[in-house]
Structures are given as structure tokens and as C-alpha cells.
Amino acid sequence: MQFSPFNTIINKRAAEQNCLSLLQTCTSLLHLNQLHSLILKSGLQSNPLVLTKFTSTASDLNAIDYASSFIFASDANTQLYDTFLFNTVIRAYAQTSHFKHKAVHFYKHMVDINVLPNKFTYPFVLKACAGLGDLHLGKQVHGSLVKVGFDDDIHVSNTMVHMYSCCGGGVGFARKVFDGMSKSDSVSWSAMIGGYAKLGMSNDAVELFRQMQIAGVQPDEITMVSFLSACTDLGALELGKWVEGYIEREGIQKSVELCNALIDMFAKCGDVDKAMNLFRNMGDKTIVSWTSVIDGMAMHGRGLEAISLFEEMKGAGVAPDDVAYIGLLMACSHSGLVEEGRKYFNSMVKDFAIVPKIEHYGCMVDLLSRAGLVKEALEFVRNMPIEPNPIVWRTLITACRTHGELDLGESITKELIKNEPLHESNYVLLSNIYGKMSHWEKKSKIREVMGEKGMRKIPGSTLIELDNKVYEFVAGDKTHDQHKEIYEMIDEMGREIKRAGYLPSTSEVLLDIDEEDKEDVLNRHSEKLAIAFALLKTPPGTPIRIVKNLRVCGDCHAATKFISKVYNRLVVVRDRNRFHHFKDGLCSCKDFW
């Protein structure tokens, strides 16, 4: 039979179509390996269309490394590599958890062999930079895309805003890109609002959302999730309620993620019962939905209810993960449920084969420490199969101070300072222990060392939301334009609660000053300033809700109980660890916090 080039072309096309069809239905790595062999036998290893489809299929099967090692094994056929092929590889690597750096590697390789990136290339590369948190690398990519004129593409610009927001020190660059965009959409605003929210710049996120409304840009569910995160951080319950109403009015789709964000917001802004109602009314519930309400109950000291929800979750066929166990153990800790905490800690491995992480061990140390079992907590730390981190040690040190094990606390803190000499919290802990021991000279020396190292104690601050505006007070604050009236109210509060039986806990002031001065220091604590402001600005009987950045001190806790009784107010305090609901002279934590 005479050779026919025409038949060869037909056969090649048939083989190509066959491979493409088989790749379309490929569902396993074994099948992909067989197709790899077929491609080689058919002589299609240089066919760009087949190579691109092979890469895309491998990506779907989490086998991008396998595909890239085959396709880029040799640069002998670089003329076959096109932009679409590189984009497929870069996108696949950008979407992985641990190999985002390879997305950047293939972008550089693409440029080196003179394959031109297009406007679809850069969002993938920028997402990889965001995942790596590499600001320097992100700036380099930004410079490259400006040179080829893609900086005016809205999708590229949106991804740049996201990238800069994810990189430490990059939020200013993100805002510069955002402000310089010739046109923007809801994705642009969501990226910037989300960037602020992630970095804890919640007031900026709220302000930008208001500007978004003024600009007439309709937010989507992603915007609302980020905005709710900002409300949660600020403890702005009224603003969060407004957001819920806004979602309903605007008909924004309530995805599972948005419902979870609403649950989290209400729980962390002080209305855990509302969070529970939202949870009960959800259709589809994810593990995040369950853990959000369990965490909420934990923060509000409702440990038995958290346990009940955990058991209900298991009964619903939802297997708990390591995050659910952290919430459960935290609930046991905040409610003093020591035996229950021990039982559930042991059940992690036994019932669900979950290997405890440092966070779980930390919860157990916290549980034992809060219950006053300091020696047992120390023994637990010494027997941990993983190295205790500084947070675990600091938890133990705080327990030593609270429960009078001052010598033990001093020795542990000194050791921690040796291992972590640049962390200011360690010096503050030792300073406080010396204050508790009345070793004023040693305390003063620690403060001098902190000064020499450029360290300073994080000042106590308290947020309060009134009339959809968030106010912040710091200890001894006199920056508010009504500070004179606030301090007059402080003095009135002091007189009234003393008549009701309040005695200042001057032992909380770890300074070498007389008792009168110590009492004056206590009166200037940020939470008292915020409460005084609320008493001035709100009608009688109105609940007061504040957010403290540190653990509430013993004196403020005692004083707030009396304030709730004398002024007939519900006072809800969210501190660094949990919620306190003060009413009629009592606290929901039952003085266990």
C-alpha cells in the first residue's frame, strides 16, 4: 500500500480527538497515567491542545506536579509552550495549599523563554503572591504588569488589592491601587473592605462600606461577610443588627458562609441567643455552623449548653474536627467543668483519631489553671508529647499569680524570658508577679529593662458602640471632648457603689503608691470610663455593651457588679477571654474567669 501523508494527518487528528475525549472523562490518577502512555504512543507529546487539556485534568485530580514534570521535562520544544498552557499550570499551583511558590516559578520561566503573559496570567500569579504573603515579590509582579499595560484591567487591579491586603505592610499599597482604579465594581470594594477586616482595621472597613453605599455600588454576600467580620471585631451589635436587616431588605443571597458570619457576629457581640435562633433556622449546616454556636456558648460561659450542642452535632452525623474540640474544651474551661474537659480531651484520639494540637493542650492547661490545679497543670505541661509554646507557659504563669504560686511563677517566667527575650508580655508578667510580691525594686528594674529594649506594656482599651458610632477609651483617657463630664460621672459612680457596699481592690494596682492613689488609678481604668460615658449618653435601663482588649481586672469586675445593681442596667463586657453579663449585682461567670 502506498504511503499517504493525507491519511497520516487524518490519523493524527483522530488520535488527538480520542485523547481529548478520554481526558474529558478521566477521573483517577491511574487513568491519567494510562492516558500519559497513550499520548506518548500516539506521538502527541508535542500537541499544545492535548498538553493543555492533560494539565487541566491533572490539576482537577491534584496531580499538577505529575503533569508539569512530564510537560516541562525538557526545554527542547519551548516553541510548543503557549500562554494558555502556562496559565493552566500557574493557576493550578496558585490554588494549591503548599506549592504556591511553583506558580511564581512557572511565571518566571514563562517570561524567561519569551512566552507573553496576558491579562489572565497576572491574577493567578498575584493570588500565589497573596498566599505566600510575599510583599516584595508582589511588588515585582505589579511592576511587570504595569510595563505591559495590564494595570488598568479591573480583574487584575482587584487581585492586586487582594494581594497587597494579604501581605504584611501592604495595606497602604492596596488602598493606593484601589483609589487609583479608573473603574471599580463590588469585587473591588469587597477586596479592600476584606483587607481592612483581616488586618483588624475594622473602623476603616466600616468607613469604606459607608463610602461604598454613597458611591451606589451594590454589595454582594462576600462584602457582607467581610463587613460582619469588622462588626464582630468591634463588638458593634447594633451595627451588626443593621447589617442583618440590610441583607434582608436588599435581597442579598444568604449563603451558608453568610449565615455562619451572622451567627459568629451575634455570638461575639453579646447576643448568643440570637445566634442560636439563626442556627436553628438554617437549612444546610456545616461543621463551621456547629463550631460557631459551640464557640459562642463557650465565650458566654454556658459550658453545659456547649456540650449539649456538641453531642447533638455528633447525633446529626457531623463528625467533629479539631476546631470543634477547641471550642468544646474552651467551654469546659470557662465553666469549670474539669472532669468533662478531661473526658472530651481523651475522646479526641479514642473516638475520632484526632491527634491533639498545641491549641488542645493549651485548653487543658487553661482548664486546670482556672480551676486552681496549678501543680497538676505544670505536671501536664511537663508530660506533653509536643514542645509547649510560650502561650502555654504564659497561661500557667498567669495561674501562678492568680492562685498565689508566686515563686513558681517567677521561676517559670525567668526561664521563658531566656528562651524568648524579645517578647514584651514575658517582662510584663514578671513585673506583675514582683508587684504582687511587693518586690518594688525588682519590678522597677524589669520596667527599666523594658525601656532599654524599647518595649512597652499594651495599654488597656475599651470600645463602646453608641448611635452607630464606635468610641474607644484607654486607661486615664482625657482625649474625649466630654472627658470632664465623664470623670464627674466616674466620681458619682464611685460614691454610689461604695454606699452599696463596694470596696476597691487596691491589690490589683501593682504600683508602690499609697492606697488613695491606687484607688484613683482603679477609677481610671478604660472599662469604667466607657461605662460612665454610656450612663451619661443613654436612657435609664438601656443595656450597656463594651469590649475590653485585655482580661477584665478583679476590681473592675467587682465594681461592675455593683454598677449593674445601683443603676439597674444590664452590662455586657467582652474581654480577651470571654463574656460577662452583669445584672442585679451578679455576673454570669459566677466569679469564675
Beta strands, then each sheet from edge to edge (+ up, - down):
strand 1: 461-466
strand 2: 469-474
strand 3: 544-548
strand 4: 571-574
strand 5: 579-583
strand 6: 586-587
sheet 1: 2+ 1- 3+ 4+ 5- 6+
end
